[in-house]
C-alpha cells in the first residue's frame, strides 16, 4: 500500500518536471514586441574585429539583410513578406525597412533596413519579427533613407521601366537602362551597352552649391575595361574607370586608384567630397585623393555612361548624398552588400513567442520520440527519488524529535524503568507521540515487555544468562525491523544514481544515430540539418544527469543520518538490557534482605 502511494505521487512529479523545465529549457529574453507576431530572429550587425573591423561613428545607415532558406523559415511568413518587421535592440522601437526582392518559393529575399545609429567597433543587435498571417504591409521605402540622401536607385524595376528614386525626393530617371540583369549583386541591376545612360533632370533636392559636401556610392560590373567609361556625370564632375582604374575628376583635379578593377567582377566605388578634399574608395578602402573643392554644379545627371564616355556593364545600388558620409560607412557598405557579407549575421534559429523564446526552446521542438521517452523516464526516476528523499527526511526529523523526548523521560527514571504509559507525569499525547515517532522508544517498550514476562514467570529471581540472551534477541528483532524501515526503498536512489546517466546516454546515442541516418537518407549534409537533432539528443543526457546528481547528494545525506540512528539504537540496546538485568538482580537482593 505504501509503495502504491509512493508511486502515485503525481503532484511531486509535476513539480519536479516543472522545475527541470524551468531551469534547463528557459532562456532569458527581452519582452516580446507585439503578441500577434509568432516568431523572431536576432540580427547582429558587427563592426568589431570579428566583423567588418571599422572604427569611428557611421551614423544612420541603410543595411542590406539577405534572407535565405538556411537562416529564415519562409513557410512561417506571408508569401510576399508583408509580415516582416524590424525592431531595435530595446524591443520597442520599429526600424524603417523595405523589401527589394522576396521569393518564397526560391527561399531568397533582400531587405533594406535603416539602422538609426551605427558605430565602429561594436556589435549591434536588432530583432526580425515574422509569423503574423493578418499583418498589413509594413515597409516604408522612403523612410528607409535619411533626409541627407538626394537619390537612391535599386534598379529593381522591370524591363523598359524608368529607374525610380527610392527616397522621398522622387528624383526618378526619365528613361530606363538598355536591359535589366536579374542576377545582379543585389536583386536586379541596370545593364548598359554603351549607347547612353540614364538621365535625371535637376531638381532643388539635387542642388550642389560651391564648396558643398557630396557622397557617391555604387556597385559596378564592367564588361570591358578599355578606354574611359563614365558611371556618373554631372557638369564638370565625372566618376568612372579609365583602362580599368576607378577615378573621379572635376575639371583638372583628379583622384584615381592605382589598381584596376577586374572585368566582369563586382566592385564597389565610393566618392566623398568634404569641401576641401575629394577621395575615391574602392571596395571600402581609400584608393586616391585630390585637394579640391566642388564648384557649383547644376544640370542633369547621367548614370551609366555619357556621349563621349560610354559604359558597358551593369550598375546597381547607386546612392547620392548631400553630405560627406564617414569613411567607415564605405567600408561597412562594401562588406554588407558584397559577396563577403561580414557585417550582417542573421541567427539560424528563431524564437517562438508561445514557448517563451530561446535556443533551447527550438532544440526541444526537435526532440525525437525516443529521446522524449528517455527524458520522461529520467523525470519519473527523479520524481520518485525526490519523493523518497522528502519522506525519509521527514521520518528522520520526526525520529530525532521523538528520541530526544524519550531520552528526557528515560534519564529521569534512573533505575526504576516502567512502561511509557506509566511514567510519572507523562501525558497520553506525549506517550503516544513518542511511541509513534521514536525507534528507540520502540526498542525500550520491547525490552520492558520482555522483562515483564520474566517477572511473571520467575518473580524477583535474578535473570539467567539464557533469559538475558532471549531478551536481547527480542529487542534485536525490533532493531532489525527499524533498520529495514529506514532502508526501505533506498534502492530507488541507487537506481537513479547509477542508472539515470546510462539511460540518458542511451537516448543520446539513439538520437544521434537517428540524425545521421536521416541525413544520409536525405543526402543533405550541412550544419542546419545536423546540429538541431544532435543538440536535442543531448537533452537526454542532461535529463539523466539531472536525475542522478540530486539523488547522489540525497543518498549520501540520508545514508549518514540513517547510519547515525542505527548506531544510536545499537548502543541503546546494550544499555537497556544491562539496566533491565540490574533491575531484576536488585529486586532479588532486596527480597532476600527482607526475608
C-alpha positions in Angstrom: 0.0 0.0 0.0 2.8 2.3 0.9 4.6 1.6 -2.4 1.5 2.3 -4.4 1.0 5.6 -2.6 4.7 6.4 -3.3 4.4 5.6 -7.0 1.3 7.6 -7.3 2.8 10.9 -6.2 1.7 12.8 -9.3 1.9 16.2 -7.7 5.5 15.8 -6.7 6.4 14.5 -10.2 4.7 17.5 -11.8 6.6 19.9 -9.5 10.0 18.3 -10.3 9.2 18.2 -14.0 8.3 21.9 -14.0 11.4 22.8 -12.0 13.6 20.9 -14.5 12.0 22.5 -17.5 12.2 26.0 -16.0 15.9 25.6 -15.2 17.0 23.7 -18.3 14.8 24.8 -21.0 14.2 28.5 -20.4 16.4 31.3 -21.5 16.3 35.0 -20.6 14.7 37.0 -23.4 13.6 40.6 -23.9 9.9 41.3 -23.8 8.1 40.4 -26.9 7.4 43.4 -29.2 3.8 42.5 -30.2 1.9 39.4 -29.4 0.5 39.0 -32.9 3.9 38.0 -34.3 4.8 34.4 -33.5 8.5 34.3 -34.3 11.6 36.5 -34.1 15.2 36.2 -35.1 18.2 38.1 -33.8 20.1 40.1 -36.4 23.7 41.1 -35.5 25.5 44.0 -37.2 29.1 43.5 -36.4 31.6 46.4 -36.9 34.1 44.9 -34.4 37.2 42.9 -35.1 35.1 39.8 -35.7 33.1 41.5 -38.4 34.0 44.5 -40.7 36.5 45.9 -38.2 35.9 49.6 -38.7 36.3 52.4 -36.2 34.5 55.7 -35.6 30.9 56.8 -36.0 29.0 55.6 -39.1 25.6 57.2 -38.3 22.2 56.3 -39.7 22.9 53.6 -42.4 20.9 51.6 -44.8 21.9 48.0 -44.2 21.1 45.1 -46.5 19.7 41.9 -44.9 19.9 38.8 -47.0 17.5 36.1 -46.1 17.7 32.5 -47.4 16.4 29.1 -46.5 19.4 28.5 -44.2 18.7 31.5 -42.0 14.9 32.1 -42.5 11.8 29.9 -42.4 9.9 31.3 -45.4 6.9 29.0 -44.8 6.2 30.7 -41.4 5.9 34.1 -43.1 3.5 35.5 -45.6 4.2 34.7 -49.2 5.1 38.3 -50.0 6.9 39.1 -46.7 4.3 41.6 -45.7 4.6 40.5 -42.1 8.3 41.2 -41.7 9.1 43.8 -39.0 12.4 45.0 -37.7 12.7 46.3 -34.1 15.6 47.9 -32.4 17.5 46.2 -29.5 15.2 47.7 -26.9 12.4 45.5 -28.5 10.2 48.6 -28.6 11.4 50.8 -31.5 10.4 49.8 -35.0 13.1 50.3 -37.7 12.0 51.5 -41.1 12.6 48.9 -43.9 11.6 47.9 -47.3 11.8 44.8 -49.4 13.7 44.8 -52.7 13.2 41.2 -53.6 11.2 38.4 -51.9 10.8 34.9 -53.5 9.2 32.5 -51.1 9.4 29.5 -53.5 13.1 30.0 -54.2 13.7 30.8 -50.5 15.6 34.1 -51.0 14.9 37.7 -50.1 16.8 41.1 -49.9 15.6 43.6 -47.4 16.9 47.1 -46.6 16.7 48.4 -43.1 17.6 51.8 -41.8 19.9 51.3 -38.7 19.4 54.5 -36.7 22.8 54.9 -35.2 25.8 52.6 -36.1 29.3 52.9 -34.7 32.5 51.2 -35.5 33.9 48.6 -33.1 30.5 47.3 -31.8 28.1 44.5 -32.2 24.5 45.9 -32.6 21.6 43.5 -32.3 18.1 44.1 -33.7 15.1 41.8 -33.9 13.4 40.5 -37.1 9.8 39.6 -36.4 7.6 37.4 -38.7 4.7 35.0 -38.5 1.6 37.2 -38.4 -0.8 35.9 -41.0 -3.0 39.0 -40.7 -0.3 41.6 -40.8 -0.7 44.5 -43.3 2.2 45.6 -45.4 4.7 47.4 -43.1 7.5 48.5 -45.3 8.4 52.2 -45.6 10.6 52.7 -48.7 11.2 56.4 -48.5 11.6 56.3 -44.7 14.4 53.8 -45.1 16.7 56.6 -46.1 17.7 59.7 -44.1 16.9 63.2 -45.5 20.5 63.7 -46.5 20.1 61.3 -49.4 19.5 63.1 -52.6 18.6 60.0 -54.6 18.9 56.2 -54.3 18.4 53.7 -57.2 17.9 50.0 -56.8 17.3 49.3 -60.5 14.5 46.9 -59.3 12.1 48.0 -62.0 11.1 45.7 -64.8 12.5 45.8 -68.3 11.7 49.1 -70.1 10.5 50.9 -66.9 12.3 54.1 -66.0 14.5 53.8 -63.0 12.9 55.2 -59.8 14.3 57.1 -56.9 13.6 55.3 -53.6 13.9 58.4 -51.4 11.1 60.8 -50.7 12.7 63.3 -53.2 11.3 61.4 -56.2 14.3 62.1 -58.5 13.3 59.5 -61.0 15.2 58.9 -64.2 13.5 59.9 -67.4 14.4 56.6 -69.2 15.3 53.0 -68.5 18.6 51.1 -68.8 19.1 49.1 -72.0 18.0 46.0 -70.1 17.8 44.6 -66.6 20.2 42.0 -65.1 18.2 39.7 -62.8 21.4 38.2 -61.4 22.8 41.4 -60.1 24.8 41.7 -56.8 21.5 42.8 -55.1 18.4 41.7 -56.8 18.1 43.4 -60.2 20.7 45.6 -61.8 20.7 48.0 -64.7 22.6 46.8 -67.8 24.2 49.4 -70.1 25.6 48.7 -73.5 27.5 51.9 -74.4 24.6 53.6 -76.1 23.8 56.2 -73.5 22.8 56.1 -69.8 20.0 57.3 -67.6 19.1 60.9 -67.4 18.0 62.5 -64.1 16.7 66.0 -64.5 17.8 68.7 -62.0 15.6 69.4 -59.0 16.0 71.5 -55.9 16.9 68.4 -53.9 19.7 67.7 -56.3 21.3 71.2 -55.9 25.1 71.2 -55.5 26.4 74.6 -54.4 30.0 75.7 -54.4 32.1 74.0 -51.7 29.2 71.8 -50.6 29.9 68.2 -49.5 28.8 65.3 -51.6 28.9 61.5 -51.5 28.5 59.0 -54.3 28.2 55.2 -53.8 27.6 52.5 -56.4 28.3 48.9 -57.4 29.5 48.3 -60.9 30.5 45.3 -63.0 32.3 46.4 -66.2 32.0 44.0 -69.2 35.2 45.6 -70.7 38.0 47.8 -69.3 39.3 49.5 -72.4 39.0 53.3 -72.7 37.4 55.8 -70.3 33.9 54.9 -69.1 31.7 57.1 -67.0 29.2 55.8 -64.5 28.3 59.2 -63.1 28.5 62.5 -65.0 27.2 65.9 -63.9 28.7 69.1 -65.4 32.4 69.0 -64.8 32.3 66.1 -62.4 32.9 62.6 -63.8 33.2 59.3 -61.9 34.1 56.2 -63.8 37.0 53.9 -64.9 39.9 54.6 -67.2 41.5 51.4 -68.5 40.0 49.7 -65.5 41.3 52.2 -62.9 38.4 53.9 -60.9 38.7 57.7 -60.9 36.8 60.9 -60.0 37.6 64.1 -61.9 36.5 67.7 -61.5 37.9 69.9 -64.2 41.7 69.4 -63.9 41.6 67.8 -60.5 41.6 64.0 -60.5 41.8 61.3 -57.9 42.4 57.8 -59.2 43.1 54.3 -57.9 46.4 52.6 -58.8 45.0 49.1 -59.1 42.5 48.3 -61.9 39.2 46.5 -61.2 38.5 43.1 -62.7 36.4 42.7 -65.8 33.0 41.0 -65.1 33.5 41.3 -61.4 31.5 43.4 -59.0 33.3 46.4 -57.5 32.1 49.0 -55.0 33.1 52.5 -55.9 32.6 55.4 -53.5 33.4 59.1 -53.7 33.4 61.6 -50.8 33.9 65.3 -51.1 34.1 67.1 -47.8 34.6 70.7 -49.1 38.4 70.6 -49.3 39.3 67.1 -50.4 38.0 64.7 -52.9 38.5 61.0 -52.2 37.8 57.8 -54.1 37.1 54.5 -52.4 37.3 51.0 -54.0 35.6 48.2 -52.1 35.5 50.3 -49.0 39.2 51.3 -49.0 40.5 54.7 -49.8 42.3 54.4 -53.2 43.1 58.0 -54.2 42.6 61.7 -53.1 42.9 65.2 -54.5 42.7 68.6 -52.8 39.8 70.3 -54.4 36.6 71.9 -53.5 33.4 71.2 -55.5 32.3 74.1 -57.7 28.6 74.9 -58.1 27.2 72.1 -60.2 23.8 72.1 -62.0 22.2 70.4 -64.8 21.1 66.8 -65.5 22.8 63.8 -64.0 23.9 60.9 -66.3 24.2 57.4 -64.9 25.7 54.5 -66.9 27.7 56.4 -69.5 27.9 59.7 -71.4 28.1 60.5 -75.1 31.9 60.5 -75.1 32.4 58.1 -72.3 30.1 55.1 -72.9 29.8 52.5 -70.1 29.4 48.8 -70.9 28.4 46.7 -67.9 26.0 46.6 -65.0 25.2 49.2 -62.3 23.4 48.5 -59.0 22.6 50.4 -55.8 23.6 54.0 -56.8 23.3 56.5 -53.9 23.8 60.2 -53.9 24.1 62.2 -50.7 24.4 65.9 -50.0 26.7 65.4 -47.0 30.2 63.8 -46.7 29.5 60.3 -45.4 32.0 58.8 -42.9 34.8 56.7 -44.5 33.7 53.9 -42.1 30.3 53.8 -44.0 32.1 53.0 -47.2 33.7 50.0 -45.6 30.5 48.9 -43.9 28.5 49.2 -47.2 31.1 47.3 -49.2 31.1 44.5 -46.7 27.4 44.3 -46.1 26.3 44.3 -49.7 29.2 42.4 -51.3 29.9 38.7 -51.5 31.7 38.6 -48.1 28.7 39.8 -46.0 30.9 40.2 -43.0 28.8 42.9 -41.5 25.4 41.2 -41.0 24.7 37.9 -39.3 21.1 36.5 -39.1 20.6 33.9 -36.4 19.9 30.4 -37.8 17.3 29.7 -35.2 14.1 31.5 -34.4 12.4 32.2 -31.1 8.7 31.4 -30.8 6.5 33.6 -28.6 4.3 30.9 -27.2 7.3 29.0 -25.8 9.0 31.9 -24.1 11.7 32.1 -26.8 15.2 30.9 -26.7 17.6 28.5 -28.4 16.8 25.6 -26.0 13.1 26.0 -26.9 14.0 25.4 -30.5 16.1 22.4 -29.5 13.2 20.9 -27.6 11.0 21.2 -30.6 13.5 18.9 -32.5 13.2 16.0 -29.9 12.7 12.6 -31.4 10.1 10.4 -29.7 12.7 8.0 -28.4 14.6 11.0 -26.7 11.3 12.4 -25.3 10.6 8.9 -23.9 14.0 8.7 -22.3 13.7 12.2 -20.8 10.3 11.1 -19.4 11.7 8.0 -17.8 14.5 10.1 -16.2 12.0 12.6 -14.9 9.9 9.8 -13.4 13.0 8.5 -11.7 13.9 12.0 -10.4 10.3 12.5 -9.1 10.5 9.1 -7.3 13.9 9.9 -5.9 12.9 13.3 -4.6 9.6 12.0 -3.1 11.6 9.3 -1.3 14.2 11.8 0.0 11.4 14.1 1.3 9.7 11.3 3.1 12.9 9.9 4.6 14.0 13.3 5.8 10.6 13.9 7.4 10.8 10.5 9.1 14.3 11.1 10.3 13.4 14.5 11.7 10.4 13.0 13.5 12.5 10.2 14.8 15.1 12.7 16.1 12.4 14.7 17.9 10.8 11.5 19.4 14.2 10.1 20.5 15.0 13.4 22.2 11.7 13.4 24.1 12.2 9.7 25.1 15.7 10.3 26.4 14.4 13.1 28.7 12.0 10.6 30.2 14.4 7.7 30.2 17.1 9.5 32.0 14.7 10.9 34.6 13.5 7.4 35.6 17.0 6.4 36.8 16.8 2.7 37.7 13.1 2.5 38.0 12.2 1.6 34.4 8.5 1.3 33.7 6.3 1.2 30.6 6.0 4.6 28.8 2.3 4.9 29.8 3.2 4.6 33.5 6.0 7.2 33.7 5.2 9.7 36.3 3.9 13.0 34.9 3.7 11.9 31.2 0.6 12.9 29.3 -1.2 10.4 27.0 -0.5 12.6 23.9 3.2 12.7 24.7 3.4 9.0 25.3 1.5 8.3 22.0 3.8 10.6 20.0 7.0 9.0 21.5 5.8 5.5 20.7 4.9 6.5 17.1 8.0 8.6 16.3 10.9 7.2 18.3 12.6 4.0 17.1 14.5 3.9 20.4 11.2 4.1 22.4 10.0 1.0 20.5 13.2 -0.9 21.5 12.5 0.2 25.1 8.9 -1.0 25.0 10.0 -4.4 23.8 12.7 -4.7 26.5 10.2 -3.7 29.2 7.6 -6.2 27.8 10.2 -9.0 27.9 11.2 -8.2 31.5 7.5 -8.2 32.5 7.2 -11.7 31.0 10.2 -12.9 33.0 8.9 -11.4 36.2 5.6 -13.2 35.9 7.4 -16.5 35.5 10.2 -16.1 38.0 9.0 -13.3 40.3 12.1 -11.5 41.6 14.7 -14.1 40.9 17.8 -12.9 39.1 17.7 -13.4 35.3 19.7 -16.3 34.0 22.2 -15.9 31.1 19.8 -17.5 28.8 17.0 -15.2 29.8 19.2 -12.1 29.2 20.1 -13.5 25.7 16.4 -14.1 25.0 15.5 -10.5 25.9 18.3 -9.2 23.7 17.1 -11.3 20.8 13.6 -9.9 21.1 15.0 -6.3 21.2 17.3 -7.1 18.3 14.3 -8.2 16.3 12.8 -4.8 16.7 16.1 -3.3 15.8 16.2 -5.2 12.6 12.7 -4.1 11.8 13.6 -0.5 12.4 16.6 -0.7 10.2 14.6 -2.3 7.4 12.1 0.6 7.7 15.0 3.1 7.5 16.5 1.4 4.4 13.1 0.8 2.7 13.1 2.0 -0.9 16.6 3.4 -0.7 17.3 1.3 -3.8 15.4 3.9 -5.8 18.2 6.4 -5.1 20.9 3.9 -6.2 19.0 3.2 -9.4 18.7 6.9 -10.1 22.4 7.5 -9.4 23.8 4.6 -11.4 21.0 4.1 -14.0 20.0 7.7 -14.8 23.2 8.7 -16.7 23.2 5.5 -18.6 19.5 5.8 -19.6 20.2 9.4 -20.7 23.3 8.3 -22.7 21.3 5.6 -24.4 18.8 8.2 -25.5 21.5 10.5 -26.8 23.2 7.7 -28.8 20.0 6.6 -30.3 19.1 10.3 -31.1 22.5 11.0 -32.8 22.2 7.7 -34.7 18.7 8.8 -35.9 20.0 12.2 -37.0 22.9 10.8 -39.0 20.7 8.1 -40.5 18.2 10.8 -41.6 20.9 13.0 -43.1 22.3 10.0 -45.0 18.9 9.2 -46.4 18.2 12.8 -47.4 21.7 13.3 -48.8 21.8 16.8 -47.3 25.0 17.2 -45.2 25.0 20.7 -43.6 25.1 22.1 -40.1 21.5 23.2 -40.2 20.4 19.6 -40.8 22.6 18.0 -38.2 23.1 20.5 -35.3 19.4 20.7 -34.1 18.9 17.0 -33.9 22.2 16.4 -32.1 21.5 19.2 -29.7 18.1 17.7 -29.0 19.6 14.3 -28.4 22.0 15.7 -25.8 19.0 16.8 -23.8 18.5 13.1 -22.9 22.0 13.1 -21.3 21.1 16.3 -19.4 18.0 14.6 -18.1 19.9 11.6 -16.9 22.4 13.8 -15.1 19.6 15.9 -13.6 18.2 12.7 -12.3 21.5 11.3 -10.9 23.0 14.4 -9.3 20.2 15.2 -6.8 19.9 11.5 -6.0 23.6 11.3 -5.3 23.6 14.1 -2.8 20.4 12.9 -1.2 21.6 9.4 -0.8 24.9 10.4 0.9 23.0 12.7 3.2 20.3 10.2 4.2 22.8 7.3 4.5 24.8 9.4 7.0 21.8 10.1 9.1 20.5 6.5 8.9 23.9 5.1 10.0 24.0 7.5 12.9 20.5 6.5 14.1 21.3 2.8 13.7 24.4 3.3 15.9 22.4 5.1 18.5 19.9 2.2 18.6 22.7 -0.4 18.9 24.2 1.5 21.8 20.8 1.9 23.5 20.1 -1.9 23.2 23.3 -2.7 25.2 22.4 0.0 27.8 18.8 -1.2 28.1 19.5 -4.9 28.5 22.2 -4.2 31.1 19.9 -1.9 33.1 17.0 -4.4 33.0 19.2 -7.2 34.2 20.5 -5.0 37.0 16.9 -4.0 38.0 15.9 -7.7 38.3 19.0 -8.5 40.3 18.4 -5.6 42.7 14.9 -6.7 43.2 16.1 -10.2 44.2 18.7 -8.9 46.7 16.0 -6.6 48.2 13.7 -9.7 48.7 16.4 -11.7 50.3 17.4 -8.9 52.7 13.7 -8.5 53.7 13.4 -12.2 54.5 
